[in-house]
Amino acid sequence: MKKLSELEYGESGIVREIRASQHELNCLGIRIKKQVKMITRQPIKGPVVVVVDEMEVAMGLDTAEGVVIETEGHEGS
């Protein structure tokens, strides 16, 4: 399991836990069991951009740190 903010470029996984504002993330389309893929992570606390449901979504680093992802190939660990 990783925080969304820790995913590498091109890495994807399934949202397993949300510790940030669920309302804010729901508005962005990020929910439990959704698949996300990291597109870019800007340095020095810049935004994180992921793809969810074929749509690019940007969020602050603090928000991304509140989303727990099960990366592909690590189911059940």
N, CA, C and O atoms as CSV, one atom per row, in Angstrom:
chain,resi,resn,atom,element,x,y,z
A,1,MET,N,N,0.841,-1.183,0.000
A,1,MET,CA,C,0.000,0.000,0.000
A,1,MET,C,C,0.888,1.247,0.000
A,1,MET,O,O,1.925,1.291,0.661
A,2,LYS,N,N,0.461,2.243,-0.745
A,2,LYS,CA,C,1.188,3.509,-0.837
A,2,LYS,C,C,0.197,4.654,-0.750
A,2,LYS,O,O,-0.993,4.491,-1.020
A,3,LYS,N,N,0.703,5.804,-0.371
A,3,LYS,CA,C,-0.087,7.023,-0.498
A,3,LYS,C,C,-0.107,7.390,-1.969
A,3,LYS,O,O,0.846,7.108,-2.696
A,4,LEU,N,N,-1.175,8.009,-2.407
A,4,LEU,CA,C,-1.271,8.440,-3.799
A,4,LEU,C,C,-0.094,9.334,-4.168
A,4,LEU,O,O,0.408,9.277,-5.291
A,5,SER,N,N,0.340,10.150,-3.235
A,5,SER,CA,C,1.449,11.068,-3.485
A,5,SER,C,C,2.778,10.342,-3.696
A,5,SER,O,O,3.736,10.951,-4.173
A,6,GLU,N,N,2.856,9.060,-3.353
A,6,GLU,CA,C,4.098,8.286,-3.479
A,6,GLU,C,C,4.185,7.476,-4.768
A,6,GLU,O,O,5.226,6.880,-5.046
A,7,LEU,N,N,3.112,7.441,-5.560
A,7,LEU,CA,C,3.153,6.674,-6.806
A,7,LEU,C,C,4.182,7.267,-7.756
A,7,LEU,O,O,4.392,8.480,-7.786
A,8,GLU,N,N,4.814,6.406,-8.525
A,8,GLU,CA,C,5.768,6.829,-9.546
A,8,GLU,C,C,5.012,7.150,-10.837
A,8,GLU,O,O,3.864,6.742,-11.014
A,9,TYR,N,N,5.673,7.887,-11.736
A,9,TYR,CA,C,5.078,8.216,-13.027
A,9,TYR,C,C,4.642,6.934,-13.733
A,9,TYR,O,O,5.434,6.000,-13.865
A,10,GLY,N,N,3.401,6.882,-14.181
A,10,GLY,CA,C,2.872,5.735,-14.908
A,10,GLY,C,C,2.380,4.596,-14.025
A,10,GLY,O,O,1.764,3.655,-14.524
A,11,GLU,N,N,2.641,4.665,-12.723
A,11,GLU,CA,C,2.198,3.604,-11.813
A,11,GLU,C,C,0.696,3.752,-11.547
A,11,GLU,O,O,0.173,4.864,-11.475
A,12,SER,N,N,0.020,2.625,-11.403
A,12,SER,CA,C,-1.413,2.681,-11.149
A,12,SER,C,C,-1.789,1.734,-10.021
A,12,SER,O,O,-1.010,0.871,-9.615
A,13,GLY,N,N,-2.998,1.920,-9.532
A,13,GLY,CA,C,-3.492,1.081,-8.456
A,13,GLY,C,C,-4.933,1.406,-8.134
A,13,GLY,O,O,-5.575,2.213,-8.805
A,14,ILE,N,N,-5.429,0.761,-7.092
A,14,ILE,CA,C,-6.821,0.879,-6.684
A,14,ILE,C,C,-6.899,1.646,-5.359
A,14,ILE,O,O,-6.126,1.385,-4.438
A,15,VAL,N,N,-7.832,2.586,-5.273
A,15,VAL,CA,C,-8.046,3.330,-4.030
A,15,VAL,C,C,-8.625,2.375,-2.986
A,15,VAL,O,O,-9.666,1.758,-3.212
A,16,ARG,N,N,-7.945,2.257,-1.842
A,16,ARG,CA,C,-8.393,1.358,-0.778
A,16,ARG,C,C,-8.844,2.085,0.479
A,16,ARG,O,O,-9.637,1.553,1.256
A,17,GLU,N,N,-8.341,3.302,0.682
A,17,GLU,CA,C,-8.705,4.048,1.885
A,17,GLU,C,C,-8.579,5.537,1.598
A,17,GLU,O,O,-7.684,5.966,0.871
A,18,ILE,N,N,-9.483,6.319,2.177
A,18,ILE,CA,C,-9.434,7.770,2.023
A,18,ILE,C,C,-9.364,8.387,3.408
A,18,ILE,O,O,-10.266,8.212,4.228
A,19,ARG,N,N,-8.277,9.114,3.658
A,19,ARG,CA,C,-8.070,9.782,4.945
A,19,ARG,C,C,-8.202,11.293,4.814
A,19,ARG,O,O,-8.115,12.017,5.806
A,20,ALA,N,N,-8.411,11.760,3.604
A,20,ALA,CA,C,-8.581,13.198,3.340
A,20,ALA,C,C,-10.078,13.482,3.223
A,20,ALA,O,O,-10.902,12.619,3.527
A,21,SER,N,N,-10.424,14.677,2.790
A,21,SER,CA,C,-11.826,15.074,2.636
A,21,SER,C,C,-12.524,14.201,1.592
A,21,SER,O,O,-12.251,14.318,0.397
A,22,GLN,N,N,-13.422,13.331,2.046
A,22,GLN,CA,C,-14.130,12.461,1.109
A,22,GLN,C,C,-14.989,13.270,0.156
A,22,GLN,O,O,-15.116,12.913,-1.015
A,23,HIS,N,N,-15.584,14.359,0.639
A,23,HIS,CA,C,-16.422,15.186,-0.229
A,23,HIS,C,C,-15.596,15.754,-1.386
A,23,HIS,O,O,-15.995,15.673,-2.548
A,24,GLU,N,N,-14.445,16.326,-1.050
A,24,GLU,CA,C,-13.577,16.906,-2.090
A,24,GLU,C,C,-13.154,15.849,-3.100
A,24,GLU,O,O,-13.193,16.089,-4.307
A,25,LEU,N,N,-12.750,14.678,-2.612
A,25,LEU,CA,C,-12.296,13.620,-3.511
A,25,LEU,C,C,-13.441,13.039,-4.331
A,25,LEU,O,O,-13.247,12.697,-5.497
A,26,ASN,N,N,-14.637,12.921,-3.739
A,26,ASN,CA,C,-15.801,12.462,-4.507
A,26,ASN,C,C,-16.071,13.405,-5.667
A,26,ASN,O,O,-16.394,12.963,-6.769
A,27,CYS,N,N,-15.940,14.700,-5.425
A,27,CYS,CA,C,-16.146,15.694,-6.485
A,27,CYS,C,C,-15.124,15.538,-7.612
A,27,CYS,O,O,-15.400,15.883,-8.761
A,28,LEU,N,N,-13.953,15.020,-7.276
A,28,LEU,CA,C,-12.907,14.780,-8.279
A,28,LEU,C,C,-13.051,13.406,-8.938
A,28,LEU,O,O,-12.312,13.089,-9.869
A,29,GLY,N,N,-13.990,12.594,-8.466
A,29,GLY,CA,C,-14.198,11.259,-9.031
A,29,GLY,C,C,-13.353,10.184,-8.376
A,29,GLY,O,O,-13.306,9.055,-8.865
A,30,ILE,N,N,-12.685,10.511,-7.280
A,30,ILE,CA,C,-11.823,9.549,-6.594
A,30,ILE,C,C,-12.590,8.960,-5.412
A,30,ILE,O,O,-12.939,9.656,-4.459
A,31,ARG,N,N,-12.842,7.646,-5.509
A,31,ARG,CA,C,-13.607,6.927,-4.487
A,31,ARG,C,C,-12.940,5.582,-4.217
A,31,ARG,O,O,-12.079,5.137,-4.976
A,32,ILE,N,N,-13.350,4.947,-3.126
A,32,ILE,CA,C,-12.866,3.611,-2.814
A,32,ILE,C,C,-13.156,2.685,-4.004
A,32,ILE,O,O,-14.232,2.750,-4.598
A,33,LYS,N,N,-12.202,1.836,-4.339
A,33,LYS,CA,C,-12.269,0.831,-5.422
A,33,LYS,C,C,-12.071,1.410,-6.818
A,33,LYS,O,O,-12.145,0.669,-7.798
A,34,LYS,N,N,-11.823,2.709,-6.936
A,34,LYS,CA,C,-11.548,3.295,-8.252
A,34,LYS,C,C,-10.081,3.075,-8.619
A,34,LYS,O,O,-9.209,3.078,-7.750
A,35,GLN,N,N,-9.823,2.888,-9.891
A,35,GLN,CA,C,-8.446,2.765,-10.359
A,35,GLN,C,C,-7.920,4.149,-10.715
A,35,GLN,O,O,-8.615,4.950,-11.340
A,36,VAL,N,N,-6.682,4.418,-10.308
A,36,VAL,CA,C,-6.027,5.686,-10.632
A,36,VAL,C,C,-4.647,5.399,-11.214
A,36,VAL,O,O,-4.038,4.370,-10.922
A,37,LYS,N,N,-4.169,6.316,-12.035
A,37,LYS,CA,C,-2.833,6.204,-12.630
A,37,LYS,C,C,-2.131,7.544,-12.502
A,37,LYS,O,O,-2.686,8.582,-12.863
A,38,MET,N,N,-0.900,7.519,-11.983
A,38,MET,CA,C,-0.122,8.746,-11.806
A,38,MET,C,C,0.338,9.283,-13.160
A,38,MET,O,O,0.919,8.556,-13.966
A,39,ILE,N,N,0.071,10.551,-13.391
A,39,ILE,CA,C,0.517,11.219,-14.612
A,39,ILE,C,C,1.714,12.113,-14.306
A,39,ILE,O,O,2.727,12.058,-15.004
A,40,THR,N,N,1.602,12.926,-13.274
A,40,THR,CA,C,2.720,13.790,-12.906
A,40,THR,C,C,2.630,14.185,-11.440
A,40,THR,O,O,1.549,14.268,-10.857
A,41,ARG,N,N,3.792,14.424,-10.871
A,41,ARG,CA,C,3.886,14.886,-9.483
A,41,ARG,C,C,4.927,15.992,-9.485
A,41,ARG,O,O,6.113,15.743,-9.704
A,42,GLN,N,N,4.481,17.203,-9.243
A,42,GLN,CA,C,5.380,18.357,-9.291
A,42,GLN,C,C,6.248,18.414,-8.030
A,42,GLN,O,O,5.794,18.045,-6.947
A,43,PRO,N,N,7.478,18.868,-8.168
A,43,PRO,CA,C,8.369,18.957,-7.004
A,43,PRO,C,C,7.971,20.079,-6.044
A,43,PRO,O,O,7.181,20.960,-6.384
A,44,ILE,N,N,8.527,20.025,-4.862
A,44,ILE,CA,C,8.355,21.051,-3.833
A,44,ILE,C,C,6.873,21.311,-3.543
A,44,ILE,O,O,6.387,22.434,-3.680
A,45,LYS,N,N,6.185,20.278,-3.150
A,45,LYS,CA,C,4.783,20.359,-2.723
A,45,LYS,C,C,3.832,20.854,-3.801
A,45,LYS,O,O,2.793,21.446,-3.507
A,46,GLY,N,N,4.200,20.603,-5.053
A,46,GLY,CA,C,3.329,20.988,-6.159
A,46,GLY,C,C,2.186,20.006,-6.312
A,46,GLY,O,O,2.108,19.029,-5.567
A,47,PRO,N,N,1.301,20.247,-7.260
A,47,PRO,CA,C,0.138,19.382,-7.425
A,47,PRO,C,C,0.495,17.996,-7.962
A,47,PRO,O,O,1.551,17.784,-8.558
A,48,VAL,N,N,-0.417,17.076,-7.728
A,48,VAL,CA,C,-0.339,15.707,-8.235
A,48,VAL,C,C,-1.438,15.579,-9.278
A,48,VAL,O,O,-2.567,16.010,-9.043
A,49,VAL,N,N,-1.119,14.984,-10.441
A,49,VAL,CA,C,-2.125,14.787,-11.484
A,49,VAL,C,C,-2.244,13.294,-11.751
A,49,VAL,O,O,-1.251,12.620,-12.027
A,50,VAL,N,N,-3.481,12.781,-11.664
A,50,VAL,CA,C,-3.741,11.368,-11.916
A,50,VAL,C,C,-4.858,11.239,-12.943
A,50,VAL,O,O,-5.589,12.194,-13.206
A,51,VAL,N,N,-4.980,10.054,-13.515
A,51,VAL,CA,C,-6.100,9.755,-14.406
A,51,VAL,C,C,-7.043,8.833,-13.650
A,51,VAL,O,O,-6.627,7.815,-13.098
A,52,VAL,N,N,-8.323,9.204,-13.631
A,52,VAL,CA,C,-9.378,8.369,-13.053
A,52,VAL,C,C,-10.568,8.440,-14.009
A,52,VAL,O,O,-11.006,9.530,-14.379
A,53,ASP,N,N,-11.085,7.292,-14.405
A,53,ASP,CA,C,-12.195,7.238,-15.376
A,53,ASP,C,C,-11.876,8.026,-16.639
A,53,ASP,O,O,-12.720,8.769,-17.142
A,54,GLU,N,N,-10.650,7.865,-17.156
A,54,GLU,CA,C,-10.199,8.502,-18.397
A,54,GLU,C,C,-10.189,10.024,-18.336
A,54,GLU,O,O,-10.209,10.688,-19.372
A,55,MET,N,N,-10.158,10.581,-17.121
A,55,MET,CA,C,-10.137,12.037,-16.948
A,55,MET,C,C,-8.945,12.409,-16.069
A,55,MET,O,O,-8.704,11.777,-15.041
A,56,GLU,N,N,-8.207,13.430,-16.474
A,56,GLU,CA,C,-7.094,13.908,-15.653
A,56,GLU,C,C,-7.621,14.751,-14.506
A,56,GLU,O,O,-8.460,15.633,-14.690
A,57,VAL,N,N,-7.106,14.456,-13.308
A,57,VAL,CA,C,-7.544,15.145,-12.098
A,57,VAL,C,C,-6.309,15.656,-11.365
A,57,VAL,O,O,-5.370,14.899,-11.118
A,58,ALA,N,N,-6.311,16.943,-11.016
A,58,ALA,CA,C,-5.207,17.537,-10.262
A,58,ALA,C,C,-5.657,17.803,-8.838
A,58,ALA,O,O,-6.798,18.193,-8.592
A,59,MET,N,N,-4.738,17.584,-7.903
A,59,MET,CA,C,-5.035,17.861,-6.490
A,59,MET,C,C,-3.764,18.272,-5.790
A,59,MET,O,O,-2.664,18.003,-6.271
A,60,GLY,N,N,-3.914,18.920,-4.659
A,60,GLY,CA,C,-2.771,19.320,-3.861
A,60,GLY,C,C,-2.086,18.113,-3.236
A,60,GLY,O,O,-2.697,17.058,-3.069
A,61,LEU,N,N,-0.828,18.277,-2.898
A,61,LEU,CA,C,-0.051,17.203,-2.296
A,61,LEU,C,C,-0.671,16.741,-0.982
A,61,LEU,O,O,-0.697,15.541,-0.707
A,62,ASP,N,N,-1.170,17.662,-0.171
A,62,ASP,CA,C,-1.794,17.289,1.103
A,62,ASP,C,C,-2.988,16.366,0.888
A,62,ASP,O,O,-3.173,15.406,1.636
A,63,THR,N,N,-3.784,16.643,-0.111
A,63,THR,CA,C,-4.933,15.788,-0.418
A,63,THR,C,C,-4.470,14.421,-0.896
A,63,THR,O,O,-4.998,13.398,-0.461
A,64,ALA,N,N,-3.479,14.397,-1.794
A,64,ALA,CA,C,-2.964,13.130,-2.327
A,64,ALA,C,C,-2.357,12.253,-1.234
A,64,ALA,O,O,-2.392,11.027,-1.330
A,65,GLU,N,N,-1.806,12.871,-0.208
A,65,GLU,CA,C,-1.228,12.096,0.889
A,65,GLU,C,C,-2.301,11.408,1.724
A,65,GLU,O,O,-1.989,10.493,2.485
A,66,GLY,N,N,-3.553,11.827,1.598
A,66,GLY,CA,C,-4.645,11.225,2.341
A,66,GLY,C,C,-5.369,10.109,1.612
A,66,GLY,O,O,-6.406,9.636,2.077
A,67,VAL,N,N,-4.830,9.676,0.458
A,67,VAL,CA,C,-5.446,8.604,-0.325
A,67,VAL,C,C,-4.495,7.413,-0.339
A,67,VAL,O,O,-3.347,7.531,-0.767
A,68,VAL,N,N,-4.983,6.257,0.136
A,68,VAL,CA,C,-4.155,5.048,0.194
A,68,VAL,C,C,-4.478,4.166,-1.013
A,68,VAL,O,O,-5.638,3.863,-1.292
A,69,ILE,N,N,-3.418,3.764,-1.720
A,69,ILE,CA,C,-3.541,3.015,-2.964
A,69,ILE,C,C,-2.930,1.629,-2.815
A,69,ILE,O,O,-1.849,1.472,-2.247
A,70,GLU,N,N,-3.632,0.627,-3.330
A,70,GLU,CA,C,-3.055,-0.716,-3.473
A,70,GLU,C,C,-2.523,-0.802,-4.891
A,70,GLU,O,O,-3.291,-0.817,-5.853
A,71,THR,N,N,-1.221,-0.858,-5.014
A,71,THR,CA,C,-0.616,-0.856,-6.351
A,71,THR,C,C,-0.804,-2.206,-7.004
A,71,THR,O,O,-0.934,-3.228,-6.330
A,72,GLU,N,N,-0.816,-2.198,-8.322
A,72,GLU,CA,C,-1.041,-3.416,-9.090
A,72,GLU,C,C,0.092,-4.404,-8.843
A,72,GLU,O,O,1.264,-4.033,-8.783
A,73,GLY,N,N,-0.283,-5.654,-8.705
A,73,GLY,CA,C,0.704,-6.695,-8.414
A,73,GLY,C,C,0.936,-6.900,-6.938
A,73,GLY,O,O,1.751,-7.736,-6.549
A,74,HIS,N,N,0.218,-6.134,-6.090
A,74,HIS,CA,C,0.388,-6.243,-4.643
A,74,HIS,C,C,-0.932,-6.530,-3.938
A,74,HIS,O,O,-1.084,-6.193,-2.764
A,75,GLU,N,N,-1.894,-7.148,-4.634
A,75,GLU,CA,C,-3.183,-7.447,-4.027
A,75,GLU,C,C,-2.995,-8.373,-2.836
A,75,GLU,O,O,-2.254,-9.355,-2.898
A,76,GLY,N,N,-3.679,-8.041,-1.756
A,76,GLY,CA,C,-3.657,-8.891,-0.584
A,76,GLY,C,C,-2.452,-8.728,0.308
A,76,GLY,O,O,-2.329,-9.441,1.304
A,77,SER,N,N,-1.546,-7.802,-0.019
A,77,SER,CA,C,-0.371,-7.608,0.834
A,77,SER,C,C,-0.551,-6.425,1.745
A,77,SER,O,O,0.340,-6.112,2.534
